[in-house]
Amino acid sequence: MKILINLWKFIFTVYGLICFVAGLLLTFPFVIVASFYGKIKGGNFIYKICRYWADAVLFLCGISHTNIYEKPHNRSKPYVFVFNHVSYMDIPVLMKTIRKQHFRILGKAEMTNIPLFGFIYRQTVVLVDRSSTVKRAKSVLQLKSVIKKNISVVIAPEGTFNESHYPLKEFYDGAFKVAIETQTPVKPILFLDNYDRLNPASIFSLTPGRTRAIYLDEVSVEGFTNKDVKMLKEKVYKIMEQKLIHYNASWIKQTNIQ
């Protein structure tokens, strides 16, 4: 039985990858045209295209998405969105999660090396190269510039996949420095089911089902200074950790809950 289940997951994942690539091919001409309209106007249009792409791919893969708001969400102002990073499914689901609001994602520079996808990626994200302090600082400056244009930024403060069985990995400082230095509130979002839809341990683990994004209450940074980065980071970490435990996130082992 286990062999049959794994075979089914393999076949379904191949089907999902075909849908993913087909979507990229269809959107690619529009992305090229939009790229001539600059980082702001063109970038906003590309994100709109990517939302349609995510809608189509998730629908074809039998994945339904729901946003859950613990508190009312104000789409008229920018935020520093932070989310827990548990799956390759996070970006498509992110496109389903943040709607009717302009944003830019902080993404790894090495992803631009992927054929076709890399070009689209370069046009839509603020690239971060962690190979040097200078390059990381440049990314922070770009994020600040984006926020000044009333566009939100989206950052995975864990930096990479959480492949542990703890609620979260340790956070980097970047998201919280940007929030404080631009006096922009932090808005945590939890992805509860992406781990089950596509496990980071194997790319051939795609399954249909639900995905849920939980919008938590915003965390104000009014009056905070750079001396408060650690305190803010720890505060947001604790909020997200407790909520992931509350919602019984599937990757958490009870023995790892303190």
C-alpha positions in Angstrom: 0.0 0.0 0.0 2.8 2.4 0.9 4.4 1.8 -2.5 1.1 2.7 -4.3 0.7 5.8 -2.2 4.2 7.0 -3.0 3.7 6.2 -6.7 0.5 8.2 -6.7 2.3 11.1 -5.1 5.1 10.9 -7.7 2.6 11.0 -10.6 0.5 13.8 -9.0 3.7 15.8 -8.4 4.8 15.4 -12.0 1.3 16.6 -13.1 1.6 19.6 -10.7 5.0 20.5 -12.1 3.6 20.4 -15.6 0.8 22.8 -14.5 3.4 25.0 -12.8 5.7 25.2 -15.9 2.7 25.6 -18.3 1.6 28.6 -16.2 5.0 30.1 -16.4 5.1 29.8 -20.1 1.7 31.4 -20.5 2.7 34.3 -18.2 6.2 34.9 -19.6 5.2 37.1 -22.5 3.2 39.4 -20.2 6.1 39.6 -17.8 8.4 40.7 -20.5 6.1 43.5 -21.6 5.5 44.6 -18.0 9.2 44.7 -17.3 9.5 47.7 -19.6 7.2 49.7 -17.4 9.6 49.9 -14.4 9.9 48.3 -11.0 6.8 49.9 -9.6 4.1 50.0 -12.3 5.5 47.0 -14.1 6.1 45.1 -10.9 2.6 45.7 -9.7 1.2 44.3 -13.0 3.5 41.3 -12.8 2.3 40.4 -9.3 -1.3 40.6 -10.6 -0.3 38.1 -13.3 1.3 35.9 -10.7 -1.9 35.9 -8.7 -3.8 34.6 -11.7 -1.1 32.0 -12.2 -1.4 30.8 -8.6 -5.2 30.7 -8.8 -5.0 28.5 -11.9 -2.2 26.2 -10.7 -3.7 25.6 -7.2 -7.2 25.0 -8.7 -5.8 22.4 -11.2 -3.9 20.7 -8.4 -7.1 20.4 -6.3 -5.9 22.8 -3.6 -8.4 25.2 -2.0 -7.3 28.2 0.0 -8.9 30.1 2.9 -7.7 33.2 4.7 -8.6 33.5 8.3 -8.5 36.9 10.0 -8.0 36.9 13.8 -8.3 40.7 13.6 -9.6 43.0 10.8 -6.9 43.6 8.2 -6.3 47.2 6.8 -5.2 46.9 3.2 -4.8 50.6 2.8 -1.4 50.8 4.6 1.9 49.1 4.1 3.2 46.3 6.4 6.2 44.3 6.9 4.6 40.9 6.5 6.4 37.9 8.1 5.5 34.3 7.6 6.7 30.8 8.7 8.6 29.1 5.9 7.8 25.4 5.7 7.3 24.4 2.0 8.0 25.1 -1.7 4.2 25.7 -1.7 4.6 28.9 0.3 5.0 31.3 -2.6 1.9 30.2 -4.6 -0.1 30.2 -1.4 1.3 33.7 -0.6 -0.2 34.9 -3.9 -3.6 33.6 -2.8 -3.1 35.1 0.7 -2.3 38.8 0.1 -4.9 40.2 -2.3 -5.9 43.7 -3.3 -2.6 45.0 -1.8 0.7 45.7 -3.5 3.7 44.0 -2.0 7.2 42.8 -2.8 8.9 39.6 -1.6 12.5 39.4 -0.3 14.0 36.5 -2.1 17.3 34.6 -2.4 19.5 35.8 -5.2 20.5 32.3 -6.2 16.9 31.6 -7.4 17.6 33.8 -10.4 19.7 31.0 -11.9 16.7 28.8 -12.6 15.8 29.0 -16.3 12.7 30.9 -17.2 11.5 31.1 -13.6 14.7 33.1 -12.7 13.7 35.9 -15.1 10.3 36.3 -13.6 11.7 36.0 -10.1 14.2 38.8 -10.8 11.4 41.1 -11.9 9.2 40.5 -8.9 11.4 40.2 -5.8 13.9 42.3 -3.8 17.0 40.1 -4.1 19.1 39.3 -1.1 22.6 38.0 -1.3 23.8 36.8 2.1 27.4 36.3 1.0 28.4 39.6 2.4 27.3 42.3 4.8 27.4 45.0 2.1 25.1 43.0 -0.2 22.7 42.3 2.7 22.7 46.1 3.6 21.8 46.9 -0.1 18.8 44.6 0.1 17.6 46.4 3.3 17.9 49.8 1.5 15.8 48.5 -1.4 13.1 47.3 1.0 13.0 50.7 2.7 12.6 52.3 -0.7 9.7 50.0 -1.5 7.8 50.8 1.7 8.2 54.6 1.1 6.1 54.0 -2.1 3.3 52.6 0.1 4.1 49.0 -1.0 4.3 46.3 1.6 7.2 43.9 1.9 7.1 40.2 2.6 9.9 38.4 4.5 10.5 34.9 5.8 12.4 35.8 8.9 13.6 32.2 9.3 15.6 32.7 6.1 15.1 29.1 4.8 12.8 26.1 5.3 12.0 25.0 8.8 12.8 21.3 8.5 12.8 20.8 12.2 9.8 19.6 14.3 9.8 22.8 16.2 7.2 25.5 15.4 9.8 27.9 14.0 13.5 28.2 13.3 15.5 31.1 14.8 14.7 34.5 13.2 17.1 36.8 11.4 17.0 40.5 12.3 16.4 42.0 8.9 12.6 42.2 8.8 12.5 43.8 12.2 15.2 46.3 11.4 13.3 47.4 8.3 10.0 47.7 10.3 11.6 49.8 12.9 13.7 52.0 10.6 10.6 52.8 8.4 8.2 52.8 11.4 6.0 50.2 9.6 4.0 47.7 11.6 4.8 44.0 11.5 1.9 41.7 10.3 2.5 38.0 11.0 0.9 35.4 8.7 0.8 31.7 9.5 0.8 29.0 6.9 -0.7 25.9 8.5 -1.1 23.4 5.7 1.6 24.0 3.1 3.8 21.4 4.9 1.2 18.8 4.2 0.6 19.8 0.6 4.3 19.7 -0.3 6.7 18.4 2.3 10.2 20.2 2.0 11.9 16.8 2.6 10.7 15.6 -0.9 9.7 17.6 -4.0 7.6 14.5 -5.0 5.1 14.8 -2.2 2.5 17.1 -3.6 -1.1 16.3 -2.5 -4.4 18.0 -3.1 -6.3 19.5 -0.1 -6.7 22.7 1.8 -4.3 25.5 2.6 -5.0 28.1 5.3 -3.4 31.4 6.0 -4.0 33.0 9.4 -3.7 36.8 9.6 -2.5 37.7 13.2 -2.9 41.1 14.7 -0.3 43.7 13.6 2.6 44.5 15.9 3.2 48.2 16.3 6.7 49.5 16.2 5.8 53.1 17.0 8.6 54.8 18.9 10.9 51.8 18.6 14.6 52.3 17.8 17.3 50.0 16.5 18.0 49.2 20.2 14.7 47.4 20.2 15.3 45.0 17.2 16.0 42.0 19.4 13.0 42.7 21.6 10.7 43.1 18.6 12.1 39.9 17.0 11.6 37.9 20.2 8.0 39.3 20.6 6.9 38.4 17.1 8.6 35.0 17.4 6.7 34.2 20.6 3.4 35.3 19.1 3.8 33.1 16.0 5.2 30.2 18.0 2.2 30.2 20.4 -0.3 30.5 17.6 1.3 27.6 15.6 1.0 25.5 18.7 -2.6 26.7 19.2 -3.6 25.7 15.6 -1.8 22.3 15.9 0.6 22.8 13.0 1.2 19.3 11.7 5.1 19.4 11.7 5.3 20.1 15.4 6.2 17.2 17.7 4.6 17.5 21.1 8.0 16.6 22.7 9.4 19.9 21.2 6.7 22.1 22.8 8.2 23.9 25.8 
